[in-house]
Amino acid sequence: MKAIRVKLYQNMVNYRKSTSFQLKETYPLPSPSTVIGMVHNLCGFTEYNEMDISIQGKYHSKVNDLYTRYEFSNSIVDDRKKRCKICFTINGPGSRKCKECGGQDLEYIWIPRGFLVKRIIAPGIKKYDNLYKKDVIINEENKKYFKENYVSVVEGPSTVELLTDVELLLHIVPKDQSIVKKIEKAFLYPVEYPSLGRREDLALIEEVKIVEVYEEKLEDYINIPNDYSVYIPVELLENKDAVIKKELGTAGTRYKLNKNYVLVNQGTKRHPKVFRKWNKVDVIYGSRIQVLDGAKVKLDEDKNIVFAL
């Protein structure tokens, strides 16, 4: 069976854990779904092509960085007040008369959180008055218009966890072997600068090679080279085909990683609510890996172990 072996480098990157929000935490290596997504994007695939992925690599350190977070809401009204129709002073929602002039002719208004955009967000949108509005006061007359045409956006600072100086060794093993050449070409001549992780996490591709992958029963043990860490299928460790050399009693971290998904309708035909149901792979993340003699493992033609997920 043929596979595409890719070596790449990334300066700073976040492979986000989907359950992290206030601090966007990162996995130590990209998940299979992240790599599969990059492959499909570079190749221009519009339908899922089944493939197995082997992921090895290392990073130098972790740092935290600030970024601007945008929160979107279809509900544009948030803070309800009362406004005096005489002097236009804004009063509390329970006011019966104006605190400034004492008038009793008050109307309900709503002050949105953040700013309003015309159902689109893009760099430089704040330059366009017809798309972007700030400090808007909504009353009964214009409430319907703003609700139908705008969404509320709140921006603020947040923190993201980044890996630095990442080296990755990937093996991409498509089930349909006829697309091997297409995947190789997509990495050799990408239509856009390749990224892995977030859109801005650019990847410097150092090697792309089609290799033969075969299964072999080892006559001697093999250590994972270059101090690389690996996502290992749990079965390999449970069958004692591989071991992690322990330090201070630690023997790796267990993850359930996303690989691919199917769309599931949790609603009705008339009112569909479609969600992604993820298929997950059970792995151990560890370093200082030793695959023992007698183990049946997949190797490429250069004796690199392929931990297909």
RAJOFEN-V19230 format. One record per residue. PHI is phi as a letter, one per 20 degrees, with the letter a starting at -180 (none if undefined). Layout:
((PHI) (PHI))
This chain:
((none) (e) (c) (d) (e) (c) (d) (b) (c) (c) (f) (c) (b) (c) (e) (f) (f) (f) (e) (d) (c) (f) (d) (f) (f) (c) (f) (f) (c) (f) (f) (g) (f) (f) (f) (f) (f) (f) (f) (f) (f) (f) (e) (m) (f) (d) (c) (f) (d) (f) (b) (d) (c) (d) (c) (c) (r) (b) (c) (e) (a) (d) (c) (d) (c) (e) (b) (e) (e) (d) (d) (d) (b) (f) (e) (e) (e) (c) (d) (e) (c) (c) (d) (f) (f) (e) (d) (m) (f) (e) (d) (f) (f) (e) (f) (d) (b) (f) (f) (e) (d) (n) (f) (d) (e) (d) (c) (f) (c) (c) (d) (f) (f) (m) (c) (d) (c) (e) (l) (b) (c) (b) (g) (n) (f) (f) (f) (d) (f) (f) (d) (c) (c) (c) (l) (e) (d) (d) (c) (f) (f) (d) (g) (f) (f) (f) (f) (e) (d) (c) (c) (e) (c) (d) (d) (a) (f) (b) (c) (c) (e) (c) (e) (d) (l) (e) (d) (c) (c) (d) (d) (d) (d) (f) (f) (e) (f) (f) (e) (g) (f) (f) (f) (g) (f) (f) (e) (f) (c) (f) (f) (b) (f) (f) (c) (c) (o) (e) (f) (e) (e) (f) (d) (e) (e) (d) (b) (c) (b) (e) (c) (e) (d) (c) (e) (b) (e) (f) (e) (b) (f) (c) (e) (f) (f) (m) (l) (f) (e) (b) (e) (d) (g) (g) (g) (f) (f) (f) (e) (m) (e) (b) (c) (d) (f) (f) (c) (l) (m) (e) (c) (n) (d) (e) (c) (d) (d) (f) (d) (b) (b) (c) (e) (c) (e) (e) (d) (d) (f) (f) (c) (f) (c) (e) (c) (e) (d) (e) (e) (d) (d) (e) (c) (d) (e) (b) (c) (l) (e) (c) (e) (e) (f) (n) (f) (e) (c) (e) (c) (e) (f) (d) (m) (e) (f) (d) (e) (f) (d))
